[in-house]
Amino acid sequence: MSEFKGLPEPPALGASALPAGTFAGTAVIVTGGGTGLGKAIAGEFGRLGAAIVLLSRKPEHLEAGRTAVAATGARVVTASCDIRDAAQIAAAFDVAEKEFGLPAVLVNNAAANFPVPAEDMSPNAWRTVVDITLNGTFFCSREFARRHMAAGTPGSIINIGATYAWTGGPGFAHSAAAKAGVKNMVETLAVEWGPAGIQVNGLVPGLFPHDDMTADIQGNLARTNDKDICQPALRVGRLRELGWAATFLASPYARFISGHTLVVDGANWQRRNLTNPPVVTVRDQMGRGPFVP
């Protein structure tokens, strides 16, 4: 591998392929926008002139997101919201409209996830992940679409997905099932809402390490000695690369793209081995002992 260098690094943080001010005069809602990927996506919209509305259940996440997005020079407002509750979603949209007018873009980034062998998963764990990831995405999308239909205005929805929506995800049965539903929702709602001027797309991140990853996810990554050589690109993703993809999908230059799910992972999910490696159970991969009923 020493003769190969992998995919080049992206331009520096702050660069953009889109014209300055592409989203000036518009508002963008990002659910789960106070941490990690959501915060990075919100920041890129902010750099292009958008006013940002961050939704989260946790005040500390909202404050961290506000600080990060405001540093781009963007106007930003936050709203506490549990996306499992349609009434809270409506109230958050009211906050957004009062501050900035009806948001033109919705990024459904909020999700719940943690690794667990399926046999160890409690009914409550299953319900919680599906309720936040799948139901919450639909409830937010529905609120967005209904308001735009009533106003007669176009809009753009981006659902953050996962590659195991196609492949299944051992250790993540709850999240994989929910994300498969989210991907299907992209394709269904794009057709239903296209006549109303609402485009719906999916955006799937590969490995984008960041400080806000949960302890469980960080623990899994720590068991991989060198993340770069485990990627066909020979490097992991840079957060700004995901933000650039999101801003393009919602921009005026991508209006005819709808019902599509864009994977940004350096081709990692398409990697295959010429011969199958030995099977290692999910329990062993997670460092768990034998199953005890």
C-alpha positions as CSV (number, residue, x, y, z in Angstrom):
1,M,0.0,0.0,0.0
2,S,3.0,2.3,0.5
3,E,3.0,3.3,-3.2
4,F,-0.6,4.6,-3.0
5,K,-1.7,7.9,-1.4
6,G,-5.5,7.6,-1.5
7,L,-8.0,10.3,-2.3
8,P,-6.6,13.9,-2.0
9,E,-7.5,16.0,1.0
10,P,-10.4,18.5,0.4
11,P,-10.0,22.3,0.2
12,A,-9.6,24.1,3.5
13,L,-12.5,24.7,5.9
14,G,-14.4,27.8,4.8
15,A,-14.1,27.0,1.0
16,S,-17.2,26.3,-1.0
17,A,-18.1,25.3,-4.5
18,L,-21.3,27.4,-4.3
19,P,-21.4,31.2,-4.8
20,A,-21.2,33.3,-1.6
21,G,-24.7,34.1,-0.3
22,T,-26.3,31.1,-2.0
23,F,-28.7,30.7,0.9
24,A,-29.0,34.4,1.9
25,G,-32.5,35.3,2.9
26,T,-33.5,31.8,3.7
27,A,-33.6,29.7,6.9
28,V,-32.5,26.2,7.4
29,I,-33.7,23.8,10.2
30,V,-31.2,21.2,11.4
31,T,-32.5,18.6,13.8
32,G,-29.8,17.3,16.2
33,G,-27.9,20.3,15.0
34,G,-26.0,21.0,18.2
35,T,-23.4,18.3,17.9
36,G,-21.3,16.3,15.4
37,L,-22.5,16.0,11.9
38,G,-25.5,18.2,12.3
39,K,-23.4,21.0,13.7
40,A,-21.0,20.7,10.8
41,I,-23.8,20.8,8.2
42,A,-25.4,23.8,9.9
43,G,-22.1,25.6,9.8
44,E,-21.7,25.2,6.1
45,F,-25.2,26.5,5.4
46,G,-24.4,29.4,7.7
47,R,-21.2,30.2,5.7
48,L,-23.4,30.5,2.6
49,G,-25.7,33.1,4.2
50,A,-28.5,31.0,5.7
51,A,-30.1,31.7,9.0
52,I,-29.9,28.6,11.1
53,V,-32.5,27.0,13.4
54,L,-31.1,24.2,15.6
55,L,-33.3,21.7,17.3
56,S,-32.3,19.4,20.1
57,R,-33.6,17.9,23.3
58,K,-30.5,18.9,25.3
59,P,-29.8,22.6,26.3
60,E,-26.1,22.0,26.4
61,H,-26.1,20.7,22.8
62,L,-28.1,23.7,21.7
63,E,-25.7,26.1,23.3
64,A,-22.7,24.4,21.8
65,G,-24.4,24.5,18.4
66,R,-25.3,28.1,18.7
67,T,-21.7,29.0,19.5
68,A,-20.3,27.1,16.6
69,V,-22.7,28.3,14.0
70,A,-22.6,31.9,15.2
71,A,-18.8,31.8,14.7
72,T,-19.5,31.5,10.9
73,G,-21.3,34.9,11.0
74,A,-24.7,33.3,10.6
75,R,-27.8,34.3,12.4
76,V,-28.9,31.4,14.6
77,V,-31.8,30.5,16.9
78,T,-32.3,27.3,18.9
79,A,-35.4,25.5,20.0
80,S,-35.8,22.6,22.5
81,C,-37.6,19.8,20.7
82,D,-38.2,16.1,21.1
83,I,-38.9,15.0,17.5
84,R,-40.9,12.1,18.7
85,D,-43.6,14.6,19.7
86,A,-45.5,16.2,16.8
87,A,-46.7,19.1,19.0
88,Q,-43.1,20.0,20.0
89,I,-42.1,19.9,16.3
90,A,-44.9,22.3,15.5
91,A,-43.9,24.6,18.3
92,A,-40.3,24.6,17.1
93,F,-41.4,25.5,13.5
94,D,-43.4,28.4,15.0
95,V,-40.2,29.7,16.6
96,A,-38.4,29.4,13.3
97,E,-41.1,31.2,11.4
98,K,-41.3,34.0,13.9
99,E,-37.6,34.6,13.8
100,F,-36.7,34.0,10.1
101,G,-39.9,33.2,8.1
102,L,-40.8,29.7,6.9
103,P,-37.5,27.7,6.6
104,A,-36.7,26.7,3.0
105,V,-34.6,23.7,4.0
106,L,-35.0,20.9,6.6
107,V,-32.1,18.6,7.5
108,N,-33.4,15.6,9.4
109,N,-30.2,14.7,11.2
110,A,-31.4,13.7,14.7
111,A,-31.2,10.0,15.4
112,A,-30.6,7.5,18.2
113,N,-28.1,4.7,18.0
114,F,-25.9,2.5,20.0
115,P,-24.3,-0.9,19.3
116,V,-25.9,-3.9,20.9
117,P,-26.3,-7.6,19.9
118,A,-30.0,-8.1,18.9
119,E,-30.5,-10.8,21.5
120,D,-29.5,-8.3,24.2
121,M,-31.7,-5.5,23.0
122,S,-34.6,-4.5,25.2
123,P,-38.0,-3.7,23.7
124,N,-37.6,-0.2,25.0
125,A,-34.3,0.2,23.3
126,W,-35.8,-0.9,20.0
127,R,-38.8,1.4,20.3
128,T,-36.7,4.4,21.3
129,V,-34.3,4.2,18.3
130,V,-37.1,3.5,15.8
131,D,-39.2,6.3,17.3
132,I,-36.5,9.0,17.1
133,T,-34.8,7.9,13.9
134,L,-37.8,6.9,11.7
135,N,-40.9,8.4,13.3
136,G,-39.2,11.7,14.2
137,T,-37.9,12.1,10.6
138,F,-41.4,11.6,9.2
139,F,-43.0,13.9,11.7
140,C,-40.5,16.7,10.9
141,S,-40.9,16.2,7.2
142,R,-44.6,16.2,7.4
143,E,-44.7,19.5,9.4
144,F,-42.3,21.1,6.8
145,A,-44.3,19.9,3.8
146,R,-47.7,20.9,5.2
147,R,-46.5,24.4,5.9
148,H,-45.0,24.8,2.4
149,M,-48.1,23.4,0.8
150,A,-50.2,25.8,2.7
151,A,-48.0,28.7,1.6
152,G,-47.5,27.5,-1.9
153,T,-43.7,27.7,-1.7
154,P,-41.0,25.2,-2.7
155,G,-38.7,23.6,-0.2
156,S,-35.9,21.0,0.2
157,I,-35.6,18.1,2.7
158,I,-32.4,16.2,3.4
159,N,-32.6,13.0,5.4
160,I,-29.3,11.8,6.9
161,G,-29.1,8.1,6.3
162,A,-26.7,5.2,6.8
163,T,-25.2,2.6,4.4
164,Y,-26.6,-0.3,6.4
165,A,-30.0,0.8,5.1
166,W,-29.0,-1.3,2.1
167,T,-26.9,-3.9,3.7
168,G,-28.2,-4.5,7.2
169,G,-26.1,-3.7,10.2
170,P,-25.1,-6.4,12.6
171,G,-24.9,-4.9,16.0
172,F,-27.3,-2.2,14.9
173,A,-30.5,-4.0,14.1
174,H,-32.7,-1.2,15.5
175,S,-30.9,1.6,13.7
176,A,-30.4,-0.3,10.4
177,A,-34.1,-1.1,10.3
178,A,-35.0,2.6,11.0
179,K,-32.5,3.9,8.5
180,A,-33.9,1.6,5.8
181,G,-37.3,3.2,6.5
182,V,-35.7,6.6,6.2
183,K,-34.2,5.8,2.8
184,N,-37.6,4.4,1.6
185,M,-39.2,7.6,2.8
186,V,-36.9,9.7,0.6
187,E,-38.1,7.8,-2.5
188,T,-41.7,7.9,-1.5
189,L,-42.0,11.5,-0.4
190,A,-40.0,12.8,-3.3
191,V,-42.7,11.5,-5.6
192,E,-45.6,12.5,-3.5
193,W,-44.4,16.0,-2.8
194,G,-42.6,16.8,-6.0
195,P,-45.7,18.4,-7.6
196,A,-45.8,20.8,-4.6
197,G,-42.2,21.9,-5.3
198,I,-40.6,20.0,-2.5
199,Q,-37.5,17.9,-3.2
200,V,-36.5,15.1,-0.9
201,N,-33.1,13.6,-0.8
202,G,-30.9,11.4,1.4
203,L,-27.3,12.0,2.5
204,V,-25.3,9.1,3.9
205,P,-22.1,9.8,5.7
206,G,-19.2,7.4,5.9
207,L,-16.7,7.6,8.7
208,F,-16.4,11.2,9.9
209,P,-14.8,11.0,13.4
210,H,-15.7,13.9,15.7
211,D,-15.6,14.7,19.4
212,D,-19.3,14.3,19.9
213,M,-19.5,10.6,19.1
214,T,-20.9,8.5,21.9
215,A,-18.6,6.5,24.1
216,D,-19.9,3.3,22.6
217,I,-19.1,4.4,19.1
218,Q,-15.7,5.7,20.1
219,G,-15.0,2.4,21.8
220,N,-15.7,0.5,18.6
221,L,-13.5,2.9,16.6
222,A,-10.7,2.5,19.2
223,R,-10.6,-1.2,18.4
224,T,-9.6,-0.4,14.9
225,N,-5.9,0.5,15.0
226,D,-5.7,2.7,12.0
227,K,-8.9,4.0,10.5
228,D,-7.3,5.5,7.4
229,I,-5.9,2.2,6.0
230,C,-9.3,0.6,6.5
231,Q,-10.8,3.0,3.9
232,P,-10.4,2.7,0.1
233,A,-9.7,6.5,0.2
234,L,-6.9,5.8,2.7
235,R,-8.4,8.5,4.9
236,V,-11.5,9.2,6.8
237,G,-14.0,12.0,5.9
238,R,-13.6,15.6,6.9
239,L,-16.7,17.1,8.4
240,R,-16.8,20.0,5.9
241,E,-17.1,17.5,3.0
242,L,-20.4,16.3,4.4
243,G,-21.5,19.9,4.8
244,W,-20.6,20.7,1.2
245,A,-22.7,17.8,0.0
246,A,-25.7,18.9,2.0
247,T,-25.5,22.5,0.8
248,F,-25.3,21.3,-2.8
249,L,-28.3,19.1,-2.5
250,A,-30.4,21.9,-1.1
251,S,-29.1,24.6,-3.5
252,P,-30.7,26.0,-6.6
253,Y,-28.2,24.1,-8.6
254,A,-29.7,20.7,-7.6
255,R,-33.4,21.4,-8.1
256,F,-33.8,18.4,-10.5
257,I,-32.2,16.0,-8.0
258,S,-34.9,14.4,-5.9
259,G,-35.6,11.0,-4.5
260,H,-31.8,10.3,-4.5
261,T,-29.6,9.2,-1.7
262,L,-26.0,10.4,-2.0
263,V,-23.3,8.4,-0.1
264,V,-20.3,10.4,1.0
265,D,-17.8,7.7,2.2
266,G,-15.0,7.3,-0.2
267,A,-16.5,4.1,-1.6
268,N,-16.0,2.3,1.7
269,W,-19.4,0.6,1.8
270,Q,-18.8,-0.9,-1.6
271,R,-15.5,-2.5,-0.5
272,R,-15.4,-6.3,-0.9
273,N,-12.8,-9.0,-0.2
274,L,-11.7,-11.5,-2.8
275,T,-11.9,-14.1,-0.2
276,N,-14.1,-14.1,2.9
277,P,-12.3,-13.4,6.2
278,P,-13.2,-15.5,9.2
279,V,-16.5,-14.7,10.8
280,V,-16.3,-12.8,14.1
281,T,-19.5,-12.7,16.0
282,V,-21.0,-9.3,17.0
283,R,-20.5,-10.2,20.6
284,D,-16.8,-10.9,20.1
285,Q,-16.4,-7.7,18.1
286,M,-17.9,-5.8,21.0
287,G,-15.9,-7.5,23.6
288,R,-18.9,-9.1,25.2
289,G,-19.0,-12.5,26.8
290,P,-21.4,-15.4,26.0
291,F,-25.1,-14.6,26.0
292,V,-26.7,-15.1,29.4
293,P,-30.5,-15.2,29.3
